[in-house]
């Protein structure tokens, strides 16, 4: 005597067969294979293998273009994988390399978005330290001059600090530290630039306040000696009236500094994608 589960299963199979028969009757031109492709017990292994091969071919094309610096064509191939084969084994690689393509094209906002999405989707991926480093580089690279938007430098410091907390001994630790130092010097130069602006507009009290803050917070910064000299002139009641150009800081991001041992000196190379 059939159990309740067996009876239910028989009814389900019978219902599927009836629907399939009706479909054949109505469409007339449908094949048996077309009709039964949707059934759960139909083997789609051959189709999966074809998709896998197609995704692998696209990845090979994308990587060939990527490795020769043709980031436009590479991006097209990687995006095609993500659109057509999002669950393939190649999709994860395509995600990361698509972000890299935007980065090397100078599209830092787009690249940062893709790196962050990769970080959210694949938090245990073996390349996570690289991904976090690249997020910081996107913010660092979009930083321009101290007299313009400085949010890139602020965000870069936070990004690189997050990397150092998460992966203190990664291959990117040394570069992350150097970029943090440079970004901090950039922000100090911004503070000093604002102080010089106040001097130019004869707002001397505001300039003094800014310089005192700078020297208190960043006493060892590269701009500190010049800030001390300018503050002394203001406190003596002898603010510079002309030649203010020589008091201006470097408007651009400072060069990176690496504190390396004699054994490692000269061995620094550009960071490469894994």
C-alpha positions in Angstrom: 0.0 0.0 0.0 1.5 3.4 -1.1 2.4 5.9 1.6 1.1 9.4 1.6 4.5 10.7 0.4 4.6 8.2 -2.5 1.0 9.1 -3.5 1.9 12.8 -3.5 5.0 12.2 -5.7 3.0 10.1 -8.1 0.4 12.9 -8.4 3.1 15.5 -9.1 4.7 13.4 -11.8 1.3 12.7 -13.4 0.5 16.4 -13.4 3.8 17.3 -15.1 3.3 14.6 -17.8 -0.3 15.9 -18.4 1.1 19.5 -18.8 3.8 18.3 -21.1 1.3 16.4 -23.3 -1.0 19.5 -23.5 2.0 21.6 -24.5 2.9 19.2 -27.3 -0.7 19.2 -28.5 -1.0 23.0 -28.5 2.3 24.0 -30.0 2.6 21.2 -32.4 6.1 22.2 -33.5 7.8 21.7 -30.1 10.2 18.9 -29.7 10.3 16.4 -26.8 13.6 17.8 -25.7 12.3 21.4 -25.7 9.3 20.4 -23.7 11.2 18.4 -21.0 14.2 20.8 -20.6 12.4 22.5 -17.8 11.9 19.4 -15.7 14.1 18.9 -12.6 15.3 15.5 -13.6 16.6 16.6 -17.0 20.5 16.5 -17.2 21.8 20.0 -18.2 25.5 19.0 -17.7 26.3 19.4 -21.4 24.9 23.0 -21.4 26.9 23.8 -18.2 30.1 22.5 -19.8 29.5 24.7 -22.9 28.9 27.8 -20.6 32.1 27.0 -18.7 34.1 26.8 -21.9 32.6 30.0 -23.2 33.4 31.8 -19.9 36.9 30.5 -20.0 37.4 31.7 -23.6 36.2 35.2 -22.6 38.5 35.3 -19.6 41.5 34.3 -21.7 40.6 37.1 -24.2 40.1 39.6 -21.4 43.4 38.7 -19.7 45.3 38.9 -23.0 44.0 42.5 -23.5 44.5 43.3 -19.9 48.2 42.2 -19.9 48.9 44.4 -22.9 47.3 47.5 -21.4 44.2 47.4 -23.6 41.9 47.9 -20.7 38.9 48.9 -22.8 38.7 45.6 -24.6 39.6 43.7 -21.4 36.7 45.4 -19.6 34.3 44.4 -22.4 35.3 40.8 -22.0 35.1 40.8 -18.2 31.7 42.5 -18.2 30.4 39.9 -20.8 31.4 37.1 -18.4 29.5 38.9 -15.5 26.4 39.5 -17.7 26.2 36.1 -19.3 27.9 33.7 -16.9 27.6 35.3 -13.5 27.8 31.9 -11.7 30.8 30.5 -13.6 34.2 29.9 -12.0 35.6 32.8 -14.0 33.1 35.4 -12.7 35.1 36.1 -9.5 38.3 36.8 -11.5 36.3 38.9 -14.0 34.9 41.0 -11.1 38.3 41.8 -9.7 39.9 42.5 -13.1 37.0 44.8 -14.1 37.8 46.9 -11.1 41.5 46.9 -12.1 40.6 48.0 -15.6 38.7 51.1 -14.3 41.6 51.9 -12.0 44.2 51.8 -14.7 41.9 53.9 -16.9 42.0 56.5 -14.2 38.3 56.0 -13.4 38.9 55.9 -9.6 35.3 56.4 -8.4 34.1 53.5 -10.6 37.0 51.4 -9.6 36.5 52.0 -5.9 32.8 51.0 -6.2 33.7 47.7 -7.8 36.5 47.0 -5.3 34.1 47.6 -2.4 31.4 45.4 -4.0 34.0 42.6 -4.4 34.9 43.0 -0.8 31.3 42.7 0.3 30.6 39.7 -1.9 33.9 37.8 -1.2 35.1 38.7 2.3 37.3 35.6 2.6 38.9 35.8 -0.9 42.6 35.3 -0.9 43.2 38.7 -2.6 41.3 40.7 0.0 44.5 42.6 1.2 45.1 43.7 -2.4 41.5 44.7 -2.8 41.6 46.9 0.4 44.9 48.4 -0.8 43.3 49.3 -4.1 40.4 51.0 -2.4 42.9 53.2 -0.6 44.8 53.9 -3.9 41.5 55.0 -5.6 41.1 57.7 -2.9 44.8 58.6 -2.9 44.9 58.9 -6.7 41.8 61.2 -6.8 43.5 63.7 -4.5 44.8 66.7 -6.4 45.9 69.9 -4.7 45.7 71.3 -1.2 43.6 74.2 -2.5 40.9 71.9 -3.8 38.9 69.0 -2.4 40.9 67.1 0.3 38.4 64.4 1.0 40.4 61.9 -1.1 43.4 62.2 1.3 41.2 61.8 4.4 39.5 58.8 2.9 42.8 57.2 1.8 44.2 57.4 5.4 41.1 55.6 6.7 41.3 53.0 3.9 45.0 52.2 4.4 44.5 52.2 8.2 41.8 49.6 7.8 44.1 47.5 5.7 46.8 47.7 8.3 44.4 46.6 11.1 43.0 43.7 9.0 46.3 42.5 7.5 49.2 44.0 9.4 51.8 41.8 7.7 50.5 41.8 4.1 52.7 42.5 1.1 51.1 45.9 0.9 51.9 47.0 4.5 55.0 49.0 3.6 53.3 50.9 0.8 50.2 51.5 2.8 52.2 53.2 5.6 54.1 55.3 3.1 50.8 56.5 1.5 49.4 57.3 5.0 52.4 59.5 5.7 52.1 61.3 2.4 48.4 61.9 2.8 48.9 63.3 6.3 51.6 65.7 5.1 49.1 66.7 2.3 46.5 67.5 4.9 49.0 69.5 7.0 49.9 71.5 3.9 46.3 72.2 3.5 46.1 73.6 7.0 49.1 75.8 6.3 47.7 76.9 3.0 44.6 78.1 4.7 46.7 80.1 7.2 48.6 81.8 4.3 45.3 82.6 2.7 44.2 84.4 6.0 47.5 86.3 5.9 46.9 87.4 2.3 43.4 88.6 3.3 44.8 90.3 6.4 42.9 88.1 8.8 45.8 87.7 11.0 44.1 86.4 14.1 42.6 83.6 12.2 46.0 82.8 10.6 47.6 82.7 14.1 44.9 80.3 15.3 45.4 78.0 12.3 49.2 78.0 12.7 49.1 77.2 16.4 46.7 74.4 15.7 49.0 73.0 13.0 52.1 73.1 15.2 50.3 71.5 18.2 48.8 68.7 16.1 51.7 68.1 13.7 54.9 69.4 15.3 57.2 67.1 13.3 55.6 67.8 9.9 57.8 69.0 7.0 56.0 72.3 6.9 56.4 73.0 10.7 59.6 75.1 10.4 58.0 77.4 7.9 54.8 77.6 10.0 56.9 78.6 13.1 58.6 81.4 11.1 55.3 82.7 9.8 53.7 82.6 13.3 56.6 84.5 14.8 56.1 87.2 12.2 52.4 87.5 13.0 53.0 87.5 16.8 55.6 90.2 16.4 53.1 92.4 14.6 55.1 92.1 11.4 53.1 90.1 9.0 54.5 89.7 5.5 52.8 92.2 3.1 54.4 91.0 -0.1 56.3 88.1 -1.5 53.7 85.8 -0.1 54.4 83.3 -2.8 57.6 82.1 -1.0 55.4 81.3 2.1 53.2 79.0 0.1 53.4 75.3 0.6 53.7 72.7 -2.1 50.2 72.4 -3.5 50.5 68.7 -4.6 50.7 65.4 -2.9 54.2 64.9 -1.3 56.4 62.2 -2.6 56.3 58.8 -0.9 58.9 58.1 1.7 60.0 54.6 2.6 62.0 53.9 5.7 63.9 50.8 4.6 66.9 49.0 5.9 70.2 49.0 4.0 69.5 45.4 3.1 66.2 46.3 1.4 67.2 49.7 0.0 66.5 50.1 -3.6 64.3 47.0 -3.8 61.0 48.8 -3.9 58.9 48.0 -6.9 55.5 49.1 -8.1 52.7 47.1 -6.5 51.2 44.5 -9.0 47.8 42.9 -9.0 47.8 39.3 -7.7 
